[in-house]
Amino acid sequence: MDRTAVERRRKASLNTPSDLPSNATADIAGALAALLADTFALYLKTKNFHWHMSGPHFRDYHVMLDEQGEQIFAMTDAIAERARKIGGTTIRSIGHIGRLQRLLDNDADFVTPRDMLAELKDDNQQLVSFLRQAHEVCAEHNDVATTSLLEVWIDETERRAWFLFETTRGAE
């Protein structure tokens, strides 16, 4: 194969067709990239707490966090693919996630079950705020497909926050 042609293809932009203006694509893809970074951060924290859960309610909390982790992870592909569908790009590495994420990591050696659940509740509530911000960007550019996806994720995230809140209500 011609080396020049290979190099030209390697450097060529993705040029995914979209009826959205380029500024809309840039704004929406940027909002989705940050959202994807936060979603991966929340997924990993949820799994971390799932793996390190302890105490008398171990099984209930372990199962709940596993279910929540699956739901959070399911969002990741849809977020990234939506950015690509409209002609944007998305995250490319763990380092890229680290540069974009707004949710804080928790690398503590030990976290009590109550603190785990409370932190995840707060993170899910913060994610709802980020989802709403992304929804505003998409609505501003009349990207109804992305706003529709975001509305479902807002509802799912509010539900996770509610379950985490109720689980910690009146806990020891």
N, C-alpha and C positions, 0 to 999 in steps of 0.2 A: 504494500500500500504506500502511496505517496506520503512521505514524511510531512510535507507542507500541508497537505489536506488534513492529516491527523492533527497537527498543531492548530490549524484554523478551527476545526471542530471543537477542540479542547477549549479554545478561548472564546468560542461563540457564546452569546448570551442564550438563555433558555427560550426566549421569545414565545412564551405560552400565550395563545390568543385570548383576549378578554375584551368585552365591550366597556369595561370601566376605564376611565382616564388614568394615565400613568400616575398622577398624584394620588388618586384614590387607591390604586394598587399598592403604592408605597406606604401610604398611611395604614391601610388595613393589614397588609403583610407585616408591617412593623408591630402593630398592636397584637397580631396573632403570634408573632415570634416571642414577644415578652410573655404572653399568656401561656404559650407552650412551655417556656422555661419554668414558669411558676407551677404549671401542672406537673411537670417532671419532678420538680423540687417537692411538691406536696405528695406525689406518689411515693417517692423514695422515703420521705419522712414517715408516711403512713405505714409503709412496709417495715421500716426500721422499728417503729413502735410495735407493730404486729410481731416482729421477730423477738423483741426484747420485753414483751409483756410478762408480768408476773402477778402473783397475789391470788386472793380468794375468788376473784371474778375472771380469772385467766381465760377460761374457755370462751365465755361470752364476749369479752373484749377482743380476744384473738380472732375469733370468727368475724365479728363486726368490722374490725380493721382490715381483714382480708377481703371482705366483700366491698368495703369502701375503696380499697386499693385497686381492685379490679375495675370498678366504675371509673375511677380517676384515670387509670391507664388507658381505658377505652376511649377517652377523650383525645389522647395524644395524636393518634393517627389522623383522626378527623380534622383536628386543628391544622396539622401540617399540610394535609392534602388540600384543605380549603385555601390555604395561602398559595399553594402551587396552582390550583385551578384558576385563580384569578390573575395569574401571571407573576406572582411574587416568589420569593424564596423563603426558606425557613432555617431553623437552627441546623448546625452541622456537627456539633461536638459537645462533649461535657463542658469543655472550657467556654464554649459559646453560651451554654445554659447558665453557667456561673456568672458570666458577664451581664446577662439579661434578667436573671431571676430577682424578684422583689421579696419573696417569702424567705424567711431566715432558716438556715439549716440548724439542726440540733445534733451535735457530736458528743454530747455528755455520755459518760460511762454508765450512769444510772439515772433514770427518770422514773418517778413514781407513776403508777397507773393513772391516778387522778390528774397529775400534771401533763401526762401524755395526752389524755383525752381533752383537757382544757386547751392545750396548745394547738391540737388539731382543730378544735372548734374555732378558735381564733383565726387560724390559717384559712379554714374554709370560709369564714365570714369575710376575710380579707380577699380571698379569691373571688367571692361574689362581687365585691367592689371592682376588682379588675375586669371581671366579665361584663359588668355594667358599663365601665369605661370603654371597653372594646365595642360594645353594642352601640354606644353613642357615635363612635367613629364610623362604624359600618352604616348606621342609619343616616348619618350626615352625607354619605356617598351613595345612598340608596342601594346598598348591597343587602337585599332582602334575604338571600340564601344564608349568608353568614349571620345576620341578625336572628334568623329562625333557629339556627344551631345554638347560638349563644343563649337564647331564651330557654331551651331545654337544659343546657348546662347550668344556667342560673338556678333553675328549679331543682336539679339534682344536687347541686352544691348546697343550696339552702336546706335541703332534706338531710344531708350529711351533718351540717352544722347543728340542726335541730336534734338529731339522734345523739350527737356528742354532748350537747347541752343537757338533754334529758337524762343521759347516762350519768352525768356528774352531779345532777341536782340532789342535794342533801347527802352526797357521798361523804364517807368518813373523813 
